[in-house]
């Protein structure tokens, strides 16, 4: 079912000086990710995914008045709200018409509250998964192509249960993402009969995690679940636990899934497991091939979601016949969901033609897009196990 946004949300928006008229020869999309910080190994491929969609649309020549789509990158630092907000303001000053981002949940909320809502900017995040974002006042401006961690908590609990894990120690990065995910994992795991021996926060950017590892070891558990980031705190916790013999198997939620972690840890990580948003749809296969031809890994974390986020922004503009956020914000849910002709990666030009002719599309894209509730992905997950120092997909859930 198509979801109609409240009319009052559109009425409350002001156009703002940053946004030009509906038809012009250039559309600018901000790409605001943590190119530095605790997930910096993931973001280059994410940006490439978003920009692949932009390149496809530009080459089609079918967006609005044959507009060229330009990517404008900026850094969130992932955990630095001040940097993320300042760079979002810079992107706005450069005249962006929509934003692919943020990435991590805390900075995404800060950008939404401090920049997007006051200025009427539409933003679609490919990776911000905190359940708290579902409840945040957004004036109908915020969407995400990744599911809420409320669902990820259920998925992790199911995997733990099926593997016969009786108890876990749980540590999380001390921010909105980590706390929301830890709460979801704890409640879901306990609901299926599991025991959580400890729930403890850790900070990113430290050089020594011996105190944190000591507390986790004292509490014990069959598996240590690390709801953190693979390039900083999460890596430090896992390495510290292995060095001391505190744990030898780890539960790895989405922020820990990426090639960098098994590359840095080595064979000692084999047998650990987890999950990340992902799809086994036809579109996922098509997208992986398109990305390979473009020179990057289309199966990497959140790159497919980034392609879909950029695509939805441009398709919504076409549906509204305008690049003004106040005009196209109400079209995002329309182009994302049935009814309409199914659109896969590589078919953005076709979709733009259909919309220009007044037709309807059902954009499924690279991740089987379906937006529900407050404009977030219904979502499926890839179950991962580390084998021979590589993340191997076992199945989809």
C-alpha positions as CSV (number, residue, x, y, z in Angstrom):
1,X,0.0,0.0,0.0
2,X,1.2,3.5,-0.8
3,X,1.6,5.6,2.3
4,X,0.5,9.2,2.1
5,X,2.5,11.6,4.1
6,X,0.6,14.1,6.2
7,X,-0.3,17.2,4.3
8,X,0.6,19.3,7.3
9,X,4.2,18.2,7.0
10,X,4.5,19.7,3.5
11,X,2.7,22.9,4.5
12,X,5.1,23.4,7.4
13,X,8.2,23.4,5.1
14,X,9.8,26.5,3.8
15,X,11.7,26.3,0.5
16,X,14.9,27.9,1.7
17,X,17.4,29.8,-0.4
18,X,19.6,26.8,-1.0
19,X,17.1,25.2,-3.4
20,X,16.8,26.3,-7.0
21,X,13.7,25.8,-9.2
22,X,12.4,22.5,-10.3
23,X,14.0,22.4,-13.7
24,X,17.7,23.1,-14.1
25,X,20.6,21.4,-15.8
26,X,22.2,20.2,-12.6
27,X,21.0,18.2,-9.6
28,X,23.3,18.1,-6.6
29,X,23.2,15.2,-4.1
30,X,25.2,15.3,-0.9
31,X,26.9,12.1,0.1
32,X,27.6,12.4,3.8
33,X,29.4,9.4,5.3
34,X,32.1,8.7,7.8
35,X,35.1,8.7,5.5
36,X,37.2,9.0,8.7
37,X,36.4,7.3,12.0
38,X,35.3,3.9,13.2
39,X,33.7,2.6,10.0
40,X,36.0,4.3,7.5
41,X,36.8,1.0,5.8
42,X,33.1,0.7,4.7
43,X,32.3,4.1,3.4
44,X,34.3,4.3,0.1
45,X,32.2,1.4,-1.4
46,X,29.1,3.0,0.1
47,X,29.8,6.3,-1.7
48,X,30.6,4.4,-4.9
49,X,27.2,2.8,-4.7
50,X,25.4,6.1,-4.4
51,X,27.4,7.6,-7.2
52,X,26.8,4.6,-9.5
53,X,23.1,5.4,-9.4
54,X,23.8,9.1,-10.1
55,X,26.1,8.2,-13.0
56,X,23.4,5.9,-14.4
57,X,20.7,8.6,-14.2
58,X,23.0,11.2,-15.8
59,X,23.9,8.9,-18.7
60,X,20.2,8.3,-19.3
61,X,19.6,12.0,-19.9
62,X,16.0,11.5,-18.7
63,X,15.9,13.2,-15.3
64,X,13.9,16.5,-15.4
65,X,15.3,18.6,-18.2
66,X,18.2,16.2,-19.0
67,X,19.8,17.2,-15.7
68,X,23.4,16.2,-14.8
69,X,23.6,14.7,-11.3
70,X,26.6,15.7,-9.3
71,X,27.8,14.1,-6.1
72,X,29.1,16.3,-3.3
73,X,31.0,14.3,-0.6
74,X,31.5,15.3,3.0
75,X,32.6,13.5,6.2
76,X,30.5,12.7,9.3
77,X,33.3,11.1,11.3
78,X,30.5,8.6,12.2
79,X,30.6,9.6,15.9
80,X,31.3,13.4,15.7
81,X,28.0,15.2,15.8
82,X,29.7,18.6,15.5
83,X,31.6,17.6,12.4
84,X,28.6,16.0,10.8
85,X,26.3,19.0,11.4
86,X,28.9,21.5,10.2
87,X,29.5,19.5,7.0
88,X,25.8,19.1,6.4
89,X,25.5,22.9,6.6
90,X,28.3,23.2,4.1
91,X,26.6,20.9,1.7
92,X,23.4,22.9,2.1
93,X,25.3,26.1,1.3
94,X,26.7,24.4,-1.8
95,X,23.1,23.9,-3.0
96,X,22.4,20.2,-2.6
97,X,18.9,19.1,-3.5
98,X,18.9,16.0,-1.4
99,X,21.1,14.1,0.9
100,X,22.3,10.5,0.9
101,X,23.2,10.1,4.5
102,X,24.1,10.2,7.3
103,X,25.6,6.8,8.1
104,X,25.9,6.2,11.8
105,X,22.8,6.7,13.8
106,X,23.9,9.4,16.2
107,X,25.2,11.7,13.6
108,X,22.2,11.0,11.4
109,X,19.9,12.2,14.2
110,X,22.0,15.3,14.7
111,X,21.9,16.1,11.0
112,X,18.2,15.6,10.9
113,X,17.4,17.8,13.9
114,X,19.9,20.5,13.3
115,X,20.0,20.8,9.5
116,X,17.4,18.9,7.6
117,X,14.3,19.8,9.5
118,X,15.1,23.5,9.9
119,X,15.9,23.8,6.2
120,X,13.4,21.4,4.6
121,X,16.1,19.0,3.3
122,X,15.2,15.4,2.3
123,X,17.7,12.8,3.5
124,X,17.8,9.1,3.0
125,X,20.2,7.1,5.1
126,X,21.5,3.7,3.8
127,X,22.8,2.6,7.2
128,X,21.5,4.5,10.2
129,X,19.6,1.7,12.1
130,X,18.8,3.0,15.6
131,X,15.2,2.3,16.6
132,X,15.1,5.8,18.0
133,X,15.1,7.3,14.5
134,X,11.7,5.7,13.9
135,X,10.2,8.1,16.5
136,X,12.1,11.2,15.8
137,X,10.1,14.2,14.5
138,X,11.2,14.7,10.9
139,X,8.4,16.6,9.1
140,X,8.3,13.7,6.6
141,X,11.9,14.5,5.5
142,X,13.8,11.4,6.7
143,X,13.9,7.9,5.1
144,X,16.2,5.0,5.4
145,X,16.9,2.0,3.1
146,X,18.1,-0.1,6.0
147,X,15.9,-1.8,8.6
148,X,15.6,-0.6,12.2
149,X,17.7,-2.5,14.8
150,X,14.5,-3.5,16.5
151,X,14.4,-6.2,13.8
152,X,18.2,-6.9,13.9
153,X,17.9,-7.7,17.6
154,X,15.3,-10.4,16.7
155,X,17.5,-11.8,13.9
156,X,20.6,-12.0,16.2
157,X,18.5,-13.7,18.9
158,X,17.2,-16.3,16.4
159,X,20.8,-17.0,15.2
160,X,22.1,-17.4,18.8
161,X,19.2,-19.7,19.7
162,X,19.6,-21.9,16.6
163,X,23.4,-22.3,17.3
164,X,22.6,-23.5,20.8
165,X,24.2,-20.5,22.6
166,X,22.9,-20.5,26.2
167,X,24.4,-17.3,27.4
168,X,26.1,-14.2,26.1
169,X,28.1,-11.2,27.3
170,X,27.1,-8.1,25.5
171,X,29.2,-4.9,24.9
172,X,28.1,-1.9,22.8
173,X,29.7,1.3,21.5
174,X,28.5,4.1,23.7
175,X,26.2,6.0,21.3
176,X,22.7,5.9,20.0
177,X,23.4,3.0,17.6
178,X,25.1,0.9,20.1
179,X,22.7,1.4,23.0
180,X,19.6,0.9,20.8
181,X,21.0,-2.3,19.2
182,X,22.2,-3.7,22.6
183,X,18.7,-3.1,24.1
184,X,17.1,-4.9,21.1
185,X,19.5,-7.9,21.3
186,X,19.1,-8.2,25.0
187,X,15.3,-8.1,25.0
188,X,15.0,-10.4,22.0
189,X,17.5,-13.0,23.3
190,X,16.0,-13.1,26.7
191,X,12.5,-13.6,25.1
192,X,13.8,-16.8,23.5
193,X,15.3,-18.1,26.8
194,X,18.8,-16.9,26.5
195,X,20.9,-15.4,29.4
196,X,22.7,-12.1,29.1
197,X,25.4,-12.1,31.8
198,X,26.4,-8.4,31.4
199,X,25.6,-5.4,29.2
200,X,28.6,-3.0,29.2
201,X,29.4,0.1,27.1
202,X,32.8,0.8,25.5
203,X,34.2,4.0,24.0
204,X,35.7,4.2,20.5
205,X,39.1,5.5,19.9
206,X,40.9,4.0,22.9
207,X,44.2,2.3,22.8
208,X,43.6,-0.2,25.6
209,X,40.4,-2.2,26.3
210,X,41.8,-4.4,29.1
211,X,39.4,-3.0,31.7
212,X,36.4,-3.6,29.5
213,X,37.5,-7.1,28.5
214,X,38.2,-7.9,32.2
215,X,34.7,-7.0,33.2
216,X,33.2,-9.0,30.3
217,X,35.4,-12.0,31.2
218,X,34.3,-11.9,34.8
219,X,30.7,-12.0,33.8
220,X,31.3,-14.9,31.4
221,X,29.1,-16.3,28.6
222,X,29.3,-18.8,25.8
223,X,29.8,-16.0,23.2
224,X,30.7,-12.3,23.4
225,X,28.4,-10.1,21.3
226,X,30.1,-6.9,20.2
227,X,27.6,-4.2,19.0
228,X,30.4,-1.9,18.0
229,X,32.4,-0.6,15.0
230,X,34.9,-2.8,13.2
231,X,37.6,-0.2,12.7
232,X,38.0,1.1,16.3
233,X,36.3,0.0,19.6
234,X,34.8,-3.3,18.3
235,X,38.2,-4.3,16.9
236,X,39.9,-3.5,20.2
237,X,37.4,-5.5,22.3
238,X,37.7,-8.6,20.0
239,X,41.5,-8.5,19.9
240,X,41.7,-8.0,23.7
241,X,39.3,-10.8,24.4
242,X,41.3,-13.2,22.1
243,X,44.7,-12.1,23.6
244,X,43.5,-12.8,27.1
245,X,41.6,-16.0,26.3
246,X,38.4,-14.4,27.7
247,X,36.3,-15.4,24.6
248,X,37.1,-17.2,21.4
249,X,33.7,-16.8,19.6
250,X,32.0,-13.5,18.9
251,X,28.5,-12.4,17.8
252,X,29.0,-9.7,15.2
253,X,26.1,-7.3,14.4
254,X,26.1,-5.1,11.3
255,X,28.7,-2.5,12.5
256,X,31.2,-5.3,12.8
257,X,30.7,-6.9,9.4
258,X,33.3,-5.9,6.8
259,X,36.4,-7.3,5.3
260,X,38.6,-5.2,7.6
261,X,37.8,-7.2,10.7
262,X,38.8,-10.7,9.6
263,X,41.7,-9.1,7.8
264,X,43.0,-7.5,11.0
265,X,42.2,-10.3,13.4
266,X,43.1,-13.3,11.2
267,X,42.2,-17.0,11.7
268,X,41.3,-16.5,15.3
269,X,38.1,-14.9,14.2
270,X,37.0,-18.1,12.3
271,X,33.7,-19.5,13.6
272,X,32.4,-16.1,14.7
273,X,29.1,-15.1,13.2
274,X,26.5,-12.4,12.8
275,X,24.3,-10.6,10.4
276,X,24.0,-7.5,8.2
277,X,21.2,-6.1,6.1
278,X,21.1,-7.7,2.7
279,X,18.9,-9.2,0.0
280,X,19.0,-12.3,-2.2
281,X,16.7,-10.6,-4.7
282,X,17.2,-10.5,-8.5
283,X,18.1,-6.8,-8.1
284,X,20.9,-7.7,-5.7
285,X,22.5,-10.0,-8.3
286,X,22.2,-7.3,-11.0
287,X,23.6,-4.7,-8.7
288,X,26.6,-6.8,-7.8
289,X,27.5,-7.2,-11.5
290,X,27.1,-3.5,-12.2
291,X,29.3,-2.7,-9.2
292,X,31.9,-5.2,-10.3
293,X,32.0,-3.6,-13.8
294,X,32.4,-0.2,-12.1
295,X,35.4,-1.5,-10.1
296,X,34.1,-2.0,-6.6
297,X,32.5,-4.7,-4.5
298,X,28.7,-4.5,-4.7
299,X,28.3,-7.1,-1.8
300,X,30.2,-4.9,0.6
301,X,28.3,-3.5,3.6
302,X,25.6,-1.0,2.8
303,X,26.8,-0.2,-0.7
304,X,23.5,-1.6,-2.2
305,X,21.5,0.4,0.3
306,X,23.5,3.5,-0.8
307,X,22.6,2.9,-4.4
308,X,19.0,2.6,-3.5
309,X,19.0,5.8,-1.4
310,X,20.4,7.9,-4.2
311,X,18.0,6.2,-6.7
312,X,14.9,7.0,-4.6
313,X,15.9,10.7,-4.3
314,X,16.1,11.0,-8.1
315,X,13.0,9.0,-8.8
316,X,11.0,11.0,-6.4
317,X,12.2,14.2,-8.1
318,X,11.0,12.9,-11.4
319,X,7.7,11.9,-10.0
320,X,7.2,15.4,-8.6
321,X,8.7,17.0,-11.7
322,X,10.8,19.1,-9.4
323,X,14.1,18.9,-7.5
324,X,12.7,21.0,-4.7
325,X,12.5,18.9,-1.5
326,X,9.2,20.4,-0.5
327,X,7.8,19.2,-3.8
328,X,9.3,15.7,-4.0
329,X,9.3,14.6,-0.3
330,X,5.8,13.2,-0.6
331,X,6.8,11.0,-3.6
332,X,9.5,8.9,-2.0
333,X,7.1,6.4,-0.6
334,X,5.2,6.3,-3.8
335,X,8.1,5.4,-6.0
336,X,9.4,2.9,-3.5
337,X,6.3,0.7,-3.1
338,X,3.7,-1.1,-5.1
339,X,1.7,-0.6,-7.3
340,X,3.7,0.0,-10.4
341,X,6.2,-1.5,-12.8
342,X,9.0,-3.3,-10.9
343,X,12.4,-1.5,-11.3
344,X,15.7,-3.1,-10.7
345,X,19.3,-1.7,-10.8
346,X,20.3,-0.6,-14.3
347,X,16.7,0.4,-15.1
348,X,16.7,3.9,-13.7
349,X,16.3,5.4,-17.2
350,X,13.3,3.3,-17.8
351,X,11.8,4.3,-14.5
352,X,12.3,8.0,-15.3
353,X,10.5,7.6,-18.6
354,X,7.6,5.8,-16.9
355,X,7.3,8.6,-14.3
356,X,7.5,11.4,-16.9
357,X,4.6,9.8,-18.8
358,X,2.6,9.8,-15.6
359,X,2.9,6.1,-14.9
360,X,3.7,4.3,-11.6
361,X,6.8,2.4,-10.6
362,X,7.6,-0.1,-7.8
363,X,11.3,0.5,-7.2
364,X,12.8,-2.7,-5.7
365,X,16.4,-1.8,-6.6
366,X,19.4,-3.5,-5.1
367,X,17.9,-4.5,-1.8
368,X,14.3,-5.4,-2.6
369,X,13.1,-2.0,-1.4
370,X,9.9,-1.8,0.6
371,X,9.5,1.2,2.8
372,X,7.1,0.8,5.8
373,X,5.9,2.9,8.8
374,X,7.9,6.1,9.0
375,X,9.7,5.5,5.8
376,X,12.2,2.8,6.7
377,X,13.1,-0.5,5.0
378,X,11.1,-3.6,6.0
379,X,14.4,-5.3,5.4
380,X,16.1,-8.7,5.1
381,X,19.4,-9.8,6.6
382,X,22.4,-11.9,5.5
383,X,23.6,-14.4,8.1
384,X,27.4,-14.3,8.1
385,X,30.0,-16.7,9.4
386,X,33.7,-16.1,9.3
387,X,35.5,-18.9,7.5
388,X,39.1,-18.9,6.5
389,X,39.4,-15.3,7.5
390,X,36.5,-14.3,5.2
391,X,32.9,-13.3,5.8
392,X,30.8,-16.0,4.2
393,X,27.0,-15.6,3.6
394,X,25.2,-18.7,5.0
395,X,21.6,-17.7,4.2
396,X,19.2,-14.8,4.1
397,X,16.6,-14.1,6.8
